């Protein structure tokens, strides 16, 4: 059965930049962050399955979500893009890169990781599922969002925290539980980084509680061509905590790439 298209926004023209949000987020995560990019790039922000305005699927696995992304991009006539994934969106981006490597000319893991969940993290996911089934999504959002920001930024980012809480509270329980299970069970995709045909950008917060600095250090050397930006006093939400720095890092990376100049790179590296 054909997957339904995902909800999206689209602005600008030029090389395609595709943004994937994280768990209990939506395409609105990127609204302010991407506003200045439209004069230089074709910017597409997607609602992943079950999030925002996209329909709830039967399968929340990273592979299935990547297929939804693929179908939507094909319907938008996008042959190649720089794929940017925040948190869970990075897990989906890696699954996409594995399944459809010909459709990306660059990859950005924005506070994300190719590593699978540790046993401790899996147990934490299970406890969160139990909490949601007992107390509901709204209760989870009251405690989940603020700690994703570095403690020193929580006061200045109060509006962003409220925005993300509201987006999270609008997420259906089936999506929350389904994504928690899918993240818990996702595979190790460090081999995707090792075999990457395209440059990879890592944006990492030094105070990230969800993707610890040590996890980024474990994998940032794996791609043949990688760029890493470590940001002090930043947690898991750099697009709000250090908007200018994270945007500049992404733009600089994007400007160094194009579908044309990566063709030579592809021809000398097998996936």
MORA-V750536 format. One record per helix or strand. SS is the DSSP state (~ for helix, > for strand). FROM is the first residue (numbers start at 1). TO is the last residue. If there is no record, write none. Layout:
<<SS,FROM,TO> <SS,FROM,TO>>
//
This chain:
<<>,8,11> <>,15,20> <~,27,37> <>,41,46> <~,62,75> <>,81,86> <~,88,99> <~,101,103> <>,104,110> <~,119,135> <~,137,144> <~,146,148> <~,151,153> <~,158,169> <~,173,185> <~,190,194> <>,200,205> <~,213,219> <>,226,231> <~,238,241> <~,243,255> <~,263,267>>
//
